[in-house]
Amino acid sequence: MAALSEAELASRGQDRSFRSLSGLEKTASTSRVLNLAAIATQNAGDSEYEGSPFFKATALNGAVIIKHRLRQDEQYNFDAAKRISTKLIIPFERTDLSLGGRSLFVGQRGWHEMLNQLRGDTDEEARDISLLEALDELPSLDPFLLREHLKRRDFRIANCYFAISHADTDRMQRFVSSEISKLVDLAYGGSGAGGGSNNNISKLVSLLLSGEVDHRLEPLRLTLGLEGENFREGIFSWKGFLYYKWVLTSLWPELRAVISELTEVKIVGPRDNELLLQVKDLGARVNGRIMGQVKKVRDTLQVYDDAFAELTQAGNPMAFRDFLLKSPEMFITLGERTGMVSHIASFWRYRFPKGRPLRAELDELFDILQDFHQGLGDDEDAPTMPLARVAEEAPAAAVGGGRAVG
């Protein structure tokens, strides 16, 4: 039996898109999905949630927001070609996403009018439009970057929308501290105002992660030779690179397990031999695409590592300055790729918890794999090297335990 073509996979997936979402009813988000309906259920009666909602329109606070890889037959909705769009879905029933709902893409032709119909009123409509446009600027919905980006855009939103544990924040801070300790020595010259002591490194890391850019970063700005908006955008994108590097390091052990498990699920219930063959083929394709995306993420992160080494080891600030000027564009691509593999790892572990049997009905497994396949992009992303070789080339710090982020 021949494998399904890309067009057949896309067509089949359209009929199943809301059934794929139904698995998200009890979980708030991944790096690709922000489930406001679940957050509303989990935080009902909470004063901070009610005082600082995500959207001003009540109807929108029951939405599901998705970073969606556009299919070829969806491109016509936009004036310019794009790979990823932010999709807003208003479910017909918040507790059963499989029933479907009304949806739109941020930025598609006529989307303001469509949003007005979904909102149901015009109060503070401009604010909700601006918020959706801010979401569309990000490559993924990772809570760390989402929180900081919206803060930079002056949106005041309850912390429950950004599910970041204290343990993750601490791990992120330690990771960044180890990355930038040499830079602190270079920029602050070991002076009392900002030398390379653990205390000064911690203060600089806290300042970088806070989203503030003030006079305390002036020595760093002078070292890099950047001004105004270029410095602010460069610092934000740099933090994005650091975040995604930490994500990949933390994610790799879990991702290796998912790659192994993708082709080990036991089918229960009714069987269809043709569909079973398609699922096996699809699982192999997904594995190849995951490995391809990880390789591309690592290649992009290597660009950062090389530029940072030029700064901290060779004393060449211009190399890192040039990297920061180019980093906003690179950050978008890096976020798209990291966000999708992070989504796969976290959703897979949500559906198949560790220690429980790997069992699923055939239709459900096809739905999951088809969603992964579509989100990962073209087959050309897949490397020719075998899985064992990719595993050997994993990030050096990815040893021991880890967790899916986002």
C-alpha positions in Angstrom: 0.0 0.0 0.0 1.4 3.4 -1.0 2.0 6.0 1.6 -0.4 8.9 1.9 0.7 12.0 -0.1 1.1 15.3 1.6 -2.2 16.6 0.1 -4.0 13.5 1.3 -2.5 13.9 4.8 -3.6 17.6 4.9 -7.1 16.8 3.7 -7.6 14.0 6.1 -6.2 16.2 8.9 -8.8 19.0 8.3 -11.6 16.7 9.3 -9.9 15.8 12.5 -8.4 19.1 13.7 -10.9 19.7 16.5 -10.8 16.1 17.6 -7.0 16.5 18.0 -7.6 19.5 20.2 -9.9 17.6 22.5 -6.9 16.1 24.3 -6.0 19.6 25.5 -9.2 20.1 27.6 -7.4 19.4 30.9 -4.1 21.0 30.2 -3.5 24.7 29.9 -0.8 25.0 27.3 2.3 23.8 25.4 4.8 25.9 23.5 2.3 25.7 20.6 -1.0 25.9 22.3 -2.5 28.4 24.9 -5.7 27.0 26.3 -7.5 29.9 27.9 -10.6 27.8 28.4 -8.7 25.4 30.7 -7.0 28.3 32.5 -10.5 29.8 33.1 -11.7 26.6 34.7 -8.6 26.1 36.8 -8.7 29.7 38.2 -12.4 30.4 38.6 -12.9 32.7 41.6 -9.2 33.7 41.8 -9.0 37.5 42.4 -5.9 38.0 40.3 -7.3 36.1 37.4 -10.6 38.0 37.5 -8.8 41.4 37.9 -6.2 40.9 35.1 -7.8 38.7 32.4 -6.0 37.9 29.2 -8.5 39.5 26.9 -11.0 42.2 27.8 -13.8 40.5 25.9 -15.3 37.6 28.1 -15.9 35.4 25.0 -12.3 35.5 24.0 -11.1 34.3 27.4 -12.6 30.9 26.6 -10.5 30.6 23.4 -7.8 28.2 22.4 -4.8 30.0 20.7 -2.5 27.9 18.5 0.7 28.5 16.6 -0.4 26.9 13.4 1.8 25.9 10.5 -0.2 27.0 7.4 -1.1 24.4 4.8 -0.8 25.4 1.1 -4.6 25.7 0.8 -4.7 28.2 3.7 -2.1 30.6 2.2 -4.8 32.4 0.1 -6.2 34.0 3.3 -3.1 36.2 3.5 -1.7 38.9 1.3 1.9 37.7 1.8 3.2 34.1 2.2 4.0 33.0 5.7 4.9 29.7 7.4 3.3 30.1 10.9 0.2 31.9 11.9 -1.6 32.6 15.2 -5.0 30.9 15.1 -7.8 31.9 17.5 -10.5 29.3 18.1 -13.7 30.0 20.1 -15.1 26.5 21.0 -18.8 25.9 20.8 -18.5 24.2 24.1 -15.5 24.9 26.4 -15.5 21.5 28.0 -15.7 19.5 24.7 -13.3 20.9 22.1 -14.1 18.0 19.7 -17.4 19.8 19.0 -15.4 22.4 17.1 -15.8 26.2 17.1 -15.4 29.4 15.2 -11.9 30.4 14.3 -9.7 33.0 12.5 -6.1 33.6 11.7 -4.5 36.8 13.1 -3.5 38.9 10.1 -5.8 37.2 7.5 -7.8 39.5 5.2 -10.8 40.8 7.1 -9.8 39.5 10.5 -10.7 42.6 12.4 -14.3 42.3 11.3 -14.3 38.6 12.1 -12.9 39.3 15.6 -15.6 41.8 16.2 -18.2 39.2 15.6 -16.5 36.7 17.9 -16.0 39.3 20.7 -19.7 40.2 20.8 -19.0 43.8 21.9 -16.8 46.7 21.1 -15.4 47.6 24.5 -11.6 47.9 24.5 -11.6 46.1 21.1 -8.4 47.9 20.1 -6.6 46.5 23.2 -7.6 42.9 22.3 -6.5 43.4 18.7 -3.1 44.8 19.8 -2.7 41.8 22.1 -3.3 39.3 19.3 -0.9 41.2 17.1 1.7 40.9 19.9 1.1 37.2 20.1 1.6 36.9 16.3 5.0 38.5 16.6 6.3 35.5 18.7 7.4 32.3 17.1 6.0 30.2 19.9 3.9 30.4 23.0 6.5 29.4 25.5 5.4 31.0 28.8 8.8 32.6 29.7 9.0 34.5 26.4 5.3 35.1 26.3 5.3 36.8 29.7 8.3 39.0 28.9 7.1 40.0 25.4 3.7 41.1 26.7 5.3 43.0 29.5 7.4 44.8 26.9 4.2 45.7 25.1 2.7 47.1 28.4 0.0 44.4 28.8 -0.8 43.6 32.5 -2.0 40.0 32.6 -2.5 37.6 35.6 0.5 35.3 36.3 -1.7 32.2 36.0 -1.5 32.5 32.2 2.3 32.0 32.3 2.7 28.6 34.0 6.4 28.9 35.0 7.4 27.0 38.1 9.8 28.4 40.6 12.0 25.4 40.0 12.2 26.1 36.3 12.9 29.8 37.0 15.8 28.8 39.2 17.2 26.3 36.7 16.9 28.9 33.9 18.7 31.5 36.1 21.6 29.1 36.9 21.9 28.2 33.2 22.1 31.8 32.1 24.6 32.6 34.9 26.9 29.9 33.7 26.6 31.3 30.1 27.3 34.9 30.8 29.8 34.8 33.6 32.7 35.6 31.2 30.7 38.4 29.6 30.3 40.0 33.0 34.1 40.1 33.5 34.6 41.6 30.1 31.9 44.2 30.2 32.3 45.3 33.9 36.0 44.8 34.1 36.0 43.3 37.6 35.1 46.6 39.1 33.1 46.9 42.3 30.1 48.1 40.3 29.8 45.0 38.4 32.7 42.6 38.6 32.5 38.9 37.9 31.6 37.8 41.5 28.7 35.4 41.9 26.7 38.2 43.4 27.2 40.5 40.5 26.6 37.8 37.9 23.3 37.0 39.7 22.3 40.6 39.7 23.0 41.0 36.0 21.1 37.7 35.2 18.1 38.9 37.2 18.2 42.2 35.3 18.4 40.5 31.9 15.6 38.1 32.7 13.4 40.9 34.2 12.8 42.5 30.8 14.2 45.8 32.0 16.8 47.7 30.0 18.2 50.6 32.2 21.4 52.3 33.1 22.8 49.2 34.9 23.2 47.6 31.5 25.2 50.6 30.2 28.6 48.9 30.4 27.2 46.0 28.4 25.7 48.4 25.8 29.1 50.2 25.5 31.0 46.9 25.1 28.7 45.9 22.3 28.4 49.3 20.7 24.6 49.2 20.2 22.2 52.1 20.5 18.5 52.5 21.5 16.1 50.1 19.9 18.8 47.9 18.4 20.1 47.3 21.9 16.7 46.5 23.3 15.7 44.2 20.5 19.1 42.5 20.5 18.9 41.9 24.2 15.5 40.4 24.0 16.5 38.1 21.1 19.7 37.1 23.0 17.5 36.1 25.9 15.4 34.1 23.5 18.5 32.2 22.2 19.5 31.5 25.8 16.0 30.3 26.6 15.8 28.0 23.7 19.3 26.7 24.3 18.2 25.8 27.9 14.9 24.3 26.5 16.8 22.0 24.2 19.2 21.0 26.9 16.4 20.2 29.3 14.2 18.7 26.6 16.6 16.3 24.9 16.3 13.3 27.3 12.5 13.5 27.1 12.6 13.9 23.3 14.8 10.8 22.9 12.2 8.8 24.8 9.4 10.1 22.6 11.3 9.3 19.4 11.6 5.7 20.7 8.0 5.4 21.8 6.4 6.9 18.6 6.7 3.5 16.8 6.0 1.3 19.9 2.4 2.2 20.6 0.1 -0.8 20.8 -3.1 -0.5 18.9 -6.3 -1.3 20.8 -9.9 -1.5 19.4 -10.9 -1.8 15.7 -8.2 -2.3 13.2 -7.9 -1.2 9.6 -4.9 -2.8 7.8 -4.6 0.1 5.3 -4.7 2.7 8.0 -2.3 0.7 10.2 0.3 0.8 7.4 -0.2 4.5 7.0 0.3 5.1 10.7 3.6 3.1 10.6 4.8 5.2 7.6 3.7 8.4 9.3 5.5 7.5 12.5 8.7 7.0 10.6 8.2 10.3 8.9 7.6 12.1 12.1 10.7 10.7 13.7 12.8 11.8 10.7 11.3 15.3 10.9 11.9 15.6 14.7 15.6 14.7 14.2 15.8 17.2 11.3 14.4 20.0 13.4 16.7 19.3 16.3 19.7 19.3 14.0 18.6 22.7 12.6 18.0 24.1 16.0 21.5 23.0 17.1 23.0 24.5 13.9 21.3 27.9 14.7 22.5 27.8 18.3 26.0 27.1 17.1 25.9 30.5 15.3 25.2 32.1 18.7 27.9 30.0 20.4 30.5 31.0 17.8 29.7 34.7 18.1 29.7 34.6 21.9 33.1 32.9 21.9 34.4 35.6 19.6 33.4 38.1 22.2 34.4 36.4 25.4 37.5 34.4 24.2 38.8 36.4 21.3 37.8 39.8 22.7 36.0 40.7 19.4 32.8 42.5 20.4 31.9 43.3 16.8 31.2 39.6 16.0 28.6 39.5 18.8 27.3 42.9 17.9 26.7 41.7 14.4 25.0 38.6 15.7 22.6 40.7 17.9 21.7 42.9 15.0 20.7 39.8 13.0 19.3 37.9 16.0 15.6 39.1 15.9 15.1 37.3 12.5 17.0 34.2 13.5 15.1 34.1 16.8 11.8 33.7 15.0 13.0 30.7 13.0 14.7 29.2 16.1 11.5 29.6 18.1 9.3 28.0 15.5 11.5 24.9 15.4 12.1 24.6 19.1 8.5 25.3 19.9 7.2 22.4 17.7 9.5 19.7 19.1 8.8 21.0 22.6 5.1 20.7 21.9 5.5 17.2 20.6 7.4 16.1 23.7 5.0 17.7 26.2 1.8 16.6 24.5 3.1 13.1 24.0 4.0 12.8 27.7 0.6 14.2 28.6 -1.2 11.6 26.5 1.2 8.7 27.4 2.5 9.3 30.9 5.6 7.4 32.0 5.0 4.1 33.6 1.7 3.5 31.8 1.1 1.2 28.8 1.6 2.7 25.3 -1.9 2.0 24.0 -4.2 4.0 21.7 -6.9 3.4 19.2 -5.8 3.6 15.6 -7.8 6.7 14.7 -6.5 8.6 17.7 -2.9 7.7 17.0 -3.3 8.8 13.4 -4.7 12.1 14.6 -1.7 12.7 16.9 0.9 11.7 14.3 -0.8 13.7 11.6 -0.8 16.8 13.8 2.9 16.3 14.5 3.8 15.7 10.9 2.0 18.8 9.6 3.6 21.0 12.3 7.1 19.8 11.6 7.2 20.9 8.0 8.7 19.4 4.9 10.4 16.1 4.6 13.6 17.9 3.5 14.0 18.8 7.2 14.8 15.1 7.9 18.5 14.3 8.2 19.9 11.2 6.4 21.9 10.2 9.5 20.5 7.3 11.6 18.8 8.0 15.0 21.8 6.6 16.9 24.1 9.1 15.3 21.7 12.0 16.1 21.6 10.8 19.7 25.4 10.9 19.8 25.3 14.5 18.6 22.9 15.7 21.2 23.6 18.9 23.2 26.6 18.2 25.5 24.7 19.3 28.6 21.7 17.1 27.9 22.7 14.3 30.3 20.6 12.7 33.0 17.1 13.8 33.8 15.1 16.5 32.0 11.6 17.7 31.4 9.6 18.9 28.5 9.3 22.6 28.6 6.3 24.5 27.3 
